[in-house]
Amino acid sequence: MECDTVHSSIECKLKGREITLPRQYALISKEARKKPFPYEVHYLTHNFTNFATKDLWLYDSIPPGRNKTDSTITDLRVIQYCPDGIILYKCNFNDDLQEMSRHPKKSPECCFSKTIQR
């Protein structure tokens, strides 16, 4: 397979070299093939959101019910978060997804505007 030959050629170039920075992997990957052209290396960027701060939380808690007879958080088997802030859940794997009765404190768009750039 083509991807195996790419990995193999990069591994051969890495043999016997000491790597101290991730940037060096990109340079070695470019050097791994000369003809017909060097491999292309794309640098990725990441945005991190710090969800430890409570002002970003959409929910204070996520129990599926409000009464003592309703399901508790330990009964949940599946939780699905939707982009619009709705939480769907299942208490049994064979059940259909149900909408959680809780509604978000604020719109989800405001919560993702405070991303941390690293």
DSSP file with accessible surface (Angstrom, degrees, kcal/mol):
  #  RESIDUE AA STRUCTURE BP1 BP2  ACC     N-H-->O    O-->H-N    N-H-->O    O-->H-N    TCO  KAPPA ALPHA  PHI   PSI    X-CA   Y-CA   Z-CA
    1    1 A M     >        0   0  173      0, 0.0     4,-1.5     0, 0.0     3,-0.3   0.000 360.0 360.0 360.0 150.8    0.0    0.0    0.0
    2    2 A E  H  >  +     0   0  155      1,-0.2     4,-1.9     2,-0.2     3,-0.2   0.892 360.0  54.7 -61.9 -40.2    1.1    3.5   -0.7
    3    3 A C  H  > S+     0   0   61      1,-0.2     4,-2.5     2,-0.2    -1,-0.2   0.868 104.6  55.7 -65.9 -31.7    0.9    4.6    2.9
    4    4 A D  H  > S+     0   0   94     -3,-0.3     4,-2.4     1,-0.2    -1,-0.2   0.895 106.6  49.5 -66.8 -37.4    3.2    1.8    4.0
    5    5 A T  H  X S+     0   0   85     -4,-1.5     4,-2.3     2,-0.2    -1,-0.2   0.886 110.4  51.1 -69.1 -35.3    5.9    2.9    1.6
    6    6 A V  H  X S+     0   0   36     -4,-1.9     4,-2.1     2,-0.2    -2,-0.2   0.959 113.1  44.5 -64.2 -49.4    5.6    6.5    2.9
    7    7 A H  H  X S+     0   0  119     -4,-2.5     4,-2.6     1,-0.2    -2,-0.2   0.897 112.9  52.3 -63.6 -38.9    5.9    5.3    6.5
    8    8 A S  H  X S+     0   0   69     -4,-2.4     4,-2.3     2,-0.2    -1,-0.2   0.921 108.9  48.4 -64.3 -44.2    8.8    3.0    5.6
    9    9 A S  H  X S+     0   0   29     -4,-2.3     4,-1.6     2,-0.2    -1,-0.2   0.893 113.1  48.3 -66.7 -35.6   10.8    5.7    3.9
   10   10 A I  H  X S+     0   0   30     -4,-2.1     4,-1.9     2,-0.2    -2,-0.2   0.928 110.2  51.6 -69.1 -42.0   10.3    8.0    6.8
   11   11 A E  H  X S+     0   0  121     -4,-2.6     4,-1.2     1,-0.2    -2,-0.2   0.892 107.7  52.8 -61.7 -38.2   11.3    5.3    9.3
   12   12 A C  H  < S+     0   0   85     -4,-2.3     3,-0.3     1,-0.2    -1,-0.2   0.893 109.9  48.1 -63.7 -39.9   14.5    4.7    7.3
   13   13 A K  H  < S+     0   0   75     -4,-1.6    -1,-0.2     1,-0.2    -2,-0.2   0.826 110.0  53.1 -69.6 -30.1   15.4    8.4    7.5
   14   14 A L  H >< S+     0   0   26     -4,-1.9     3,-2.3    -5,-0.1    -1,-0.2   0.732  81.2 114.3 -76.0 -22.4   14.7    8.4   11.2
   15   15 A K  T 3< S+     0   0  174     -4,-1.2     3,-0.1     1,-0.3    -3,-0.0  -0.257  88.4   4.5 -57.7 125.9   17.0    5.5   11.9
   16   16 A G  T 3  S+     0   0   90      1,-0.3     2,-0.3     0, 0.0    -1,-0.3   0.467 103.7 118.0  81.9   0.9   20.0    6.6   14.0
   17   17 A R    <   -     0   0  111     -3,-2.3     2,-0.6     2,-0.0    -1,-0.3  -0.776  59.6-134.8-102.0 147.7   18.8   10.2   14.5
   18   18 A E        -     0   0  163     -2,-0.3     2,-0.5    -3,-0.1    -3,-0.0  -0.879  17.6-156.5-100.3 125.1   17.9   11.8   17.8
   19   19 A I        +     0   0   44     -2,-0.6    -5,-0.0     1,-0.1    -2,-0.0  -0.885  25.5 160.1-104.1 124.5   14.7   13.8   17.7
   20   20 A T        +     0   0   95     -2,-0.5    -1,-0.1     1,-0.2     3,-0.0   0.592  65.5  40.0-115.5 -18.4   14.3   16.6   20.2
   21   21 A L  S >> S-     0   0   79      1,-0.1     3,-1.4     0, 0.0     4,-0.6  -0.983  72.7-129.3-132.4 144.2   11.6   18.7   18.7
   22   22 A P  H >> S+     0   0  108      0, 0.0     3,-1.1     0, 0.0     4,-1.0   0.837 107.7  67.8 -59.0 -29.9    8.4   17.8   16.8
   23   23 A R  H 3> S+     0   0  145      1,-0.3     4,-1.8     2,-0.2     3,-0.3   0.822  89.7  64.2 -59.8 -29.7    9.5   20.2   14.1
   24   24 A Q  H <> S+     0   0   55     -3,-1.4     4,-2.5     1,-0.2    -1,-0.3   0.840  94.0  59.6 -66.2 -31.6   12.3   17.8   13.3
   25   25 A Y  H <X S+     0   0  118     -3,-1.1     4,-2.4    -4,-0.6    -1,-0.2   0.899 104.3  50.9 -61.9 -39.3    9.8   15.1   12.3
   26   26 A A  H  X S+     0   0    9     -4,-1.0     4,-1.9    -3,-0.3    -2,-0.2   0.929 111.2  47.2 -64.1 -43.5    8.5   17.4    9.6
   27   27 A L  H  X S+     0   0   74     -4,-1.8     4,-1.9     1,-0.2    -2,-0.2   0.923 113.5  47.3 -65.4 -42.7   12.0   18.1    8.2
   28   28 A I  H  X S+     0   0    6     -4,-2.5     4,-1.1     1,-0.2    -1,-0.2   0.892 109.0  55.3 -66.8 -36.8   12.9   14.5    8.2
   29   29 A S  H  < S+     0   0   24     -4,-2.4    10,-0.5    -5,-0.2     4,-0.4   0.896 108.1  48.6 -63.3 -38.3    9.6   13.6    6.5
   30   30 A K  H >< S+     0   0   88     -4,-1.9     3,-0.7     1,-0.2     9,-0.5   0.889 112.3  49.0 -66.6 -38.3   10.4   16.1    3.7
   31   31 A E  H 3< S+     0   0   70     -4,-1.9    -1,-0.2     1,-0.2    -2,-0.2   0.653  89.1  84.8 -75.3 -14.7   13.8   14.6    3.3
   32   32 A A  T 3< S+     0   0   19     -4,-1.1     2,-0.4    -3,-0.3    -1,-0.2   0.754  99.3  28.8 -64.8 -23.3   12.6   11.0    3.1
   33   33 A R    <   +     0   0   63     -3,-0.7     6,-0.3    -4,-0.4    -1,-0.2  -0.990  53.2 169.2-140.7 131.1   11.8   11.3   -0.6
   34   34 A K        +     0   0  142     -2,-0.4    -1,-0.1     1,-0.3    -2,-0.1   0.774  53.5  86.9-102.6 -45.5   13.6   13.4   -3.2
   35   35 A K  S    S+     0   0  181      1,-0.2    -1,-0.3     2,-0.2     0, 0.0  -0.917 100.6   3.2-113.9 140.7   12.2   12.0   -6.5
   36   36 A P  S    S-     0   0  106      0, 0.0    -1,-0.2     0, 0.0    -3,-0.0  -0.980 138.0 -40.9 -74.9 -20.0    9.8   12.6   -8.1
   37   37 A F        -     0   0  115      3,-0.0    -2,-0.2     0, 0.0     3,-0.1  -0.967  66.3 -90.0-163.0 155.8    9.2   15.3   -5.4
   38   38 A P        -     0   0   70      0, 0.0    -4,-0.1     0, 0.0    -8,-0.1  -0.278  52.3 -92.2 -67.6 156.6    9.5   15.5   -1.6
   39   39 A Y        -     0   0   37    -10,-0.5     2,-0.4    -9,-0.5    -6,-0.1  -0.379  41.1-118.1 -64.1 147.0    6.6   14.6    0.6
   40   40 A E        -     0   0  149     -3,-0.1     2,-0.5    -2,-0.1    -1,-0.1  -0.730  25.4-158.8 -87.2 137.6    4.4   17.5    1.6
   41   41 A V        -     0   0   39     -2,-0.4     2,-0.5     2,-0.0   -15,-0.0  -0.975   2.7-163.4-118.7 128.2    4.1   18.3    5.3
   42   42 A H        -     0   0  138     -2,-0.5     2,-0.4     0, 0.0    -2,-0.0  -0.952  13.1-140.5-113.0 126.1    1.2   20.3    6.6
   43   43 A Y        -     0   0  144     -2,-0.5     2,-0.3   -17,-0.0    -2,-0.0  -0.686  18.3-145.7 -84.1 135.0    1.5   21.9   10.1
   44   44 A L        -     0   0  137     -2,-0.4     2,-0.3     2,-0.0    -1,-0.0  -0.760   6.1-153.8-101.8 147.5   -1.7   21.6   12.2
   45   45 A T        -     0   0  119     -2,-0.3     2,-0.4     2,-0.0    72,-0.0  -0.878   8.8-154.4-115.8 153.5   -2.9   24.2   14.6
   46   46 A H        -     0   0  110     72,-0.4    72,-0.8    -2,-0.3     2,-0.5  -0.979   8.4-154.8-130.4 140.9   -5.1   23.5   17.6
   47   47 A N  E     -A  117   0A  96     -2,-0.4     2,-0.4    70,-0.1    70,-0.2  -0.970  17.3-160.0-110.3 126.9   -7.6   25.6   19.5
   48   48 A F  E     -A  116   0A 104     68,-2.6    68,-4.4    -2,-0.5     2,-0.5  -0.902   4.3-155.5-109.7 136.0   -8.1   24.5   23.1
   49   49 A T        -     0   0   36     -2,-0.4     2,-1.0    66,-0.3    66,-0.1  -0.943  13.5-139.7-109.1 129.4  -11.1   25.4   25.2
   50   50 A N    >   +     0   0   70     -2,-0.5     3,-0.8    64,-0.4     6,-0.1  -0.757  22.2 177.7 -90.4 100.7  -10.7   25.3   28.9
   51   51 A F  T 3   +     0   0  101     -2,-1.0    -1,-0.1     1,-0.2     5,-0.1   0.362  63.6  87.6 -86.3   7.4  -13.9   23.8   30.3
   52   52 A A  T 3   +     0   0   77      4,-0.0     2,-0.5     3,-0.0    -1,-0.2   0.758  69.9  86.2 -74.9 -22.7  -12.7   24.0   33.9
   53   53 A T  S X  S-     0   0   58     -3,-0.8     3,-1.6     1,-0.1     4,-0.3  -0.666  76.8-142.9 -82.5 128.6  -14.1   27.5   34.1
   54   54 A K  G >  S+     0   0  143     -2,-0.5     3,-1.2     1,-0.3    -1,-0.1   0.702  92.0  73.6 -67.7 -19.3  -17.7   27.5   35.1
   55   55 A D  G 3  S+     0   0   79      1,-0.3    -1,-0.3     3,-0.0    -4,-0.1   0.706  96.2  52.6 -70.8 -13.4  -18.7   30.4   33.0
   56   56 A L  G <  S+     0   0    9     -3,-1.6    -1,-0.3    -6,-0.1     2,-0.2   0.555  85.1 109.0 -92.4  -9.4  -18.4   28.2   29.9
   57   57 A W    <   -     0   0   79     -3,-1.2    48,-0.1    -4,-0.3     3,-0.1  -0.478  50.1-165.9 -72.5 133.2  -20.6   25.5   31.3
   58   58 A L  S    S+     0   0   28     -2,-0.2    47,-2.5     1,-0.2     2,-0.4   0.749  78.8  33.7 -82.3 -27.7  -24.0   25.1   29.6
   59   59 A Y        -     0   0   28     45,-0.2    -1,-0.2     1,-0.1     3,-0.1  -0.982  57.6-155.5-132.0 141.8  -25.4   23.0   32.5
   60   60 A D  S    S-     0   0  120     -2,-0.4     2,-0.3     1,-0.3    -1,-0.1   0.841  89.8  -7.4 -77.8 -36.9  -24.7   22.9   36.2
   61   61 A S        -     0   0   58      2,-0.1    -1,-0.3     0, 0.0    41,-0.0  -0.970  58.2-145.1-151.7 163.3  -25.7   19.2   36.3
   62   62 A I        +     0   0   35     -2,-0.3    40,-0.0    -3,-0.1    -3,-0.0  -0.152  34.1 152.0-130.2  43.3  -27.2   16.7   33.9
   63   63 A P        -     0   0   35      0, 0.0    39,-0.2     0, 0.0     9,-0.1  -0.530  45.6-133.8 -69.1 141.1  -29.5   14.4   35.7
   64   64 A P  S    S+     0   0    6      0, 0.0    37,-0.8     0, 0.0     2,-0.2   0.762  81.8  34.7 -70.7 -22.1  -32.2   13.1   33.3
   65   65 A G        -     0   0   12      6,-0.8     8,-0.1    35,-0.1    35,-0.0  -0.770  59.6-147.1-127.6 173.4  -35.1   13.7   35.7
   66   66 A R  S    S+     0   0  157     -2,-0.2     2,-0.2    35,-0.0    -1,-0.1   0.601  76.2  73.8-112.4 -19.5  -36.2   16.1   38.4
   67   67 A N  S >  S-     0   0  112      1,-0.1     3,-1.0     4,-0.0    -2,-0.1  -0.564  85.5-115.8 -96.3 162.1  -38.2   13.7   40.7
   68   68 A K  T 3  S+     0   0  212      1,-0.2    -1,-0.1    -2,-0.2    -3,-0.0   0.793 116.4  53.9 -65.9 -26.3  -36.8   11.1   43.0
   69   69 A T  T 3  S+     0   0  131      2,-0.0    -1,-0.2     3,-0.0     3,-0.1   0.633  93.0  93.0 -83.4 -12.9  -38.5    8.4   41.0
   70   70 A D  S <  S-     0   0   64     -3,-1.0    -5,-0.1     1,-0.2     0, 0.0  -0.224  91.9 -76.4 -74.0 170.0  -36.9    9.5   37.7
   71   71 A S        -     0   0   43      1,-0.1    -6,-0.8    -7,-0.1     2,-0.2  -0.237  46.6-140.8 -62.6 153.6  -33.6    8.1   36.4
   72   72 A T    >>  -     0   0   65     -8,-0.1     3,-1.6    -9,-0.1     4,-0.5  -0.642  29.6 -96.9-110.8 174.1  -30.4    9.2   38.0
   73   73 A I  G >4 S+     0   0   87      1,-0.3     3,-1.0    -2,-0.2    -2,-0.0   0.836 122.4  58.9 -62.7 -30.2  -27.0   10.0   36.4
   74   74 A T  G 34 S+     0   0  105      1,-0.2    -1,-0.3     3,-0.0    -3,-0.0   0.679  97.7  61.9 -75.1 -13.2  -25.7    6.5   37.2
   75   75 A D  G <4 S+     0   0   63     -3,-1.6    -1,-0.2    17,-0.0    -2,-0.2   0.634  79.9 108.0 -82.4 -16.2  -28.6    5.0   35.1
   76   76 A L    <<  +     0   0   19     -3,-1.0    15,-0.2    -4,-0.5     3,-0.1  -0.406  34.9 168.9 -68.2 136.1  -27.4    6.7   31.9
   77   77 A R        +     0   0  126     13,-3.2     2,-0.4     1,-0.4    14,-0.2   0.635  69.3  28.4-114.3 -29.5  -25.8    4.5   29.3
   78   78 A V  E     -B   90   0B  42     12,-1.7    12,-1.9    14,-0.1     2,-0.4  -1.000  59.7-176.4-137.1 132.9  -25.6    6.8   26.3
   79   79 A I  E     -B   89   0B  66     -2,-0.4     2,-0.5    10,-0.2    10,-0.2  -0.999   4.1-172.8-128.1 128.6  -25.2   10.6   26.2
   80   80 A Q  E     -B   88   0B  88      8,-3.0     8,-2.9    -2,-0.4     2,-0.5  -0.984   9.6-155.0-124.0 120.9  -25.3   12.6   23.0
   81   81 A Y  E     -B   87   0B 143     -2,-0.5     6,-0.2     6,-0.2    -2,-0.0  -0.837  10.8-154.2 -94.7 126.2  -24.5   16.3   23.0
   82   82 A C    >   -     0   0   31      4,-2.7     3,-2.1    -2,-0.5    -2,-0.0  -0.706  24.7-118.1 -97.5 151.5  -26.0   18.2   20.0
   83   83 A P  T 3  S+     0   0  122      0, 0.0    -1,-0.1     0, 0.0    -2,-0.0   0.788 112.2  62.0 -60.1 -25.4  -24.5   21.5   18.8
   84   84 A D  T 3  S-     0   0   96      2,-0.1     3,-0.1    24,-0.1    25,-0.1   0.415 123.5-100.7 -84.4   6.0  -27.6   23.4   19.6
   85   85 A G  S <  S+     0   0    5     -3,-2.1     2,-0.3     1,-0.3    -1,-0.1   0.387  79.1 134.0  96.4  -3.1  -27.2   22.6   23.3
   86   86 A I        -     0   0   48     17,-0.1    -4,-2.7    -5,-0.0     2,-0.5  -0.595  43.0-150.0 -81.3 140.5  -29.7   19.7   23.5
   87   87 A I  E     -B   81   0B   2     15,-0.3    13,-3.1    -2,-0.3     2,-0.3  -0.954   8.8-165.2-112.5 126.9  -28.6   16.6   25.4
   88   88 A L  E     -BC  80  99B  36     -8,-2.9    -8,-3.0    -2,-0.5     2,-0.3  -0.845  14.2-179.6-105.9 148.2  -30.1   13.2   24.3
   89   89 A Y  E     -BC  79  98B  22      9,-2.5     9,-2.4    -2,-0.3     2,-0.4  -0.959  21.6-155.3-146.0 161.5  -29.8   10.2   26.5
   90   90 A K  E     -B   78   0B  48    -12,-1.9   -13,-3.2    -2,-0.3   -12,-1.7  -0.995   7.1-168.0-133.5 139.9  -30.5    6.5   26.9
   91   91 A C  S    S+     0   0   19     -2,-0.4     2,-0.3   -15,-0.2    -1,-0.1   0.622  87.4  33.5 -96.9 -19.1  -30.9    4.5   30.1
   92   92 A N  S >  S-     0   0   95      4,-0.1     3,-1.3     1,-0.1    -1,-0.2  -0.991  80.9-129.1-131.8 143.9  -30.8    1.2   28.2
   93   93 A F  T 3  S+     0   0  135     -2,-0.3    -1,-0.1     1,-0.3    -2,-0.0   0.813 108.7  53.6 -63.6 -27.2  -28.9    0.5   25.0
   94   94 A N  T 3  S+     0   0  159      2,-0.1    -1,-0.3    -3,-0.0     2,-0.0   0.607  92.8  92.6 -84.5 -11.5  -32.0   -0.8   23.3
   95   95 A D  S <  S-     0   0   58     -3,-1.3     2,-0.2     1,-0.1     3,-0.0  -0.289  82.3-104.3 -75.7 166.7  -34.1    2.3   24.0
   96   96 A D        -     0   0  139      1,-0.1    -4,-0.1    -2,-0.0     2,-0.1  -0.565  45.5 -90.4 -84.4 156.8  -34.5    5.3   21.7
   97   97 A L        -     0   0   67     -2,-0.2     2,-0.3    -7,-0.1    -7,-0.2  -0.436  44.6-160.2 -67.4 138.6  -32.7    8.5   22.5
   98   98 A Q  E     -C   89   0B  90     -9,-2.4    -9,-2.5    -2,-0.1     2,-0.3  -0.915  20.5-111.9-119.7 148.9  -34.7   10.9   24.7
   99   99 A E  E     -C   88   0B 107     -2,-0.3   -11,-0.2   -11,-0.2     2,-0.2  -0.631  33.6-119.7 -80.5 133.5  -34.3   14.6   25.1
  100  100 A M        -     0   0    3    -13,-3.1   -13,-0.2    -2,-0.3   -35,-0.1  -0.492  15.3-130.7 -71.4 142.3  -33.1   15.6   28.6
  101  101 A S  S    S+     0   0   50    -37,-0.8     2,-0.2    -2,-0.2    -1,-0.1   0.665  80.7  95.4 -71.6 -14.9  -35.5   17.9   30.4
  102  102 A R        -     0   0   61    -39,-0.2   -15,-0.3   -15,-0.1    -2,-0.1  -0.510  62.4-153.6 -76.4 145.5  -32.8   20.4   31.2
  103  103 A H        -     0   0  133     -2,-0.2   -17,-0.1   -17,-0.1   -18,-0.1  -0.902  28.1 -95.3-117.0 148.5  -32.2   23.4   29.0
  104  104 A P        -     0   0   40      0, 0.0   -45,-0.2     0, 0.0   -46,-0.1  -0.215  21.6-130.9 -63.6 151.1  -28.9   25.2   28.6
  105  105 A K  S    S-     0   0  104    -47,-2.5     2,-0.3   -48,-0.1   -47,-0.1   0.789  88.4  -0.9 -68.2 -30.6  -28.2   28.3   30.7
  106  106 A K  S    S-     0   0   69    -48,-0.2    -1,-0.1   -21,-0.0     5,-0.0  -0.914  96.7 -67.8-151.3 174.2  -27.0   30.2   27.6
  107  107 A S    >>  -     0   0   59     -2,-0.3     3,-0.8     1,-0.1     4,-0.7  -0.433  40.4-127.5 -72.9 144.4  -26.6   29.6   23.8
  108  108 A P  H >> S+     0   0   11      0, 0.0     4,-1.0     0, 0.0     3,-0.6   0.804 103.2  67.8 -62.7 -27.6  -23.8   27.2   22.9
  109  109 A E  H >4 S+     0   0  133      1,-0.2     3,-0.6     2,-0.2     4,-0.3   0.889  96.4  53.9 -61.4 -36.4  -22.2   29.7   20.5
  110  110 A C  H X4 S+     0   0   50     -3,-0.8     3,-0.6     1,-0.2     4,-0.3   0.803 103.3  57.9 -69.1 -26.2  -21.2   32.0   23.3
  111  111 A C  H << S+     0   0    2     -4,-0.7     3,-0.3    -3,-0.6    -1,-0.2   0.768 106.2  46.7 -76.7 -25.7  -19.4   29.1   25.1
  112  112 A F  T << S+     0   0  109     -4,-1.0    -1,-0.2    -3,-0.6     3,-0.2   0.367  90.8  80.7-100.5   6.7  -17.0   28.3   22.3
  113  113 A S  S <  S+     0   0   88     -3,-0.6     2,-1.1    -4,-0.3    -1,-0.2   0.718  81.7  68.4 -81.0 -18.8  -16.0   31.9   21.5
  114  114 A K  S    S+     0   0  115     -3,-0.3   -64,-0.4    -4,-0.3     2,-0.3  -0.533  70.3 158.4 -99.3  65.8  -13.5   31.8   24.4
  115  115 A T        -     0   0   60     -2,-1.1     2,-0.6    -3,-0.2   -66,-0.3  -0.668  39.2-127.8 -90.3 149.5  -11.0   29.4   23.0
  116  116 A I  E     -A   48   0A  56    -68,-4.4   -68,-2.6    -2,-0.3     2,-0.5  -0.843  17.3-147.0 -98.7 122.1   -7.4   29.3   24.2
  117  117 A Q  E      A   47   0A 127     -2,-0.6   -70,-0.1   -70,-0.2   -68,-0.0  -0.787 360.0 360.0 -90.0 124.2   -4.8   29.5   21.5
  118  118 A R              0   0  206    -72,-0.8   -72,-0.4    -2,-0.5    -2,-0.0  -0.949 360.0 360.0-123.7 360.0   -1.6   27.5   22.3
